[in-house]
Amino acid sequence: APAMKPEASNMDYQAWLVEQATHLRERRFEALNCEAIAEELEDMGHSERRAVESHVKNLLLHLLKWSRQTQQRSGNWRDSIDSTRDALTDLLDDSPSLRPSLPEFVERQYPRARRSAANQTSLIETDFPPRCPFILAQILDHEFFPDMAEE
């Protein structure tokens, strides 16, 4: 009988993964839980997508705050923006099929980033543009740091 996917409360998930991988390598297909493996693969895809979207939101949040809080700018903050871009680039290099979804992610995450920017600053949400003021190339560009404080 195939080894069932463990319930979170009663078995070691990591051990189950190793066991399933061993069955695959040894071509012991009858021992595989194909349905659970398929679910895991789908979950992994969703996880990658959520990770990219999370980095997009955080990057937009940092860029919005950077553009409006000129007095708080620092090397650490600049490095945080740079590190978020690195993490996003790494994820997209690992999963290039997610790259065409970036405009959708930006559109979905911008209102959330805008709300977070207002929550984290003394500004109100309407102090930030209603639509994303950055084009995708700028968002991903390690040299781009917005300066919209004068606008």
Salt bridges, closest charged atoms under 4 A:
GLU26 OE1 - ARG28 NH1 3.84
GLU40 OE2 - LYS5 NZ 2.38
GLU53 OE2 - ARG108 NH2 2.82
ASP82 OD1 - HIS142 ND1 2.48
ASP86 OD1 - HIS142 NE2 3.34
GLU104 OE2 - ARG49 NH2 2.87
GLU104 OE2 - ARG108 NH2 3.04
GLU125 OE2 - ARG114 NH1 3.52
ASP147 OD1 - ARG73 NH2 3.46
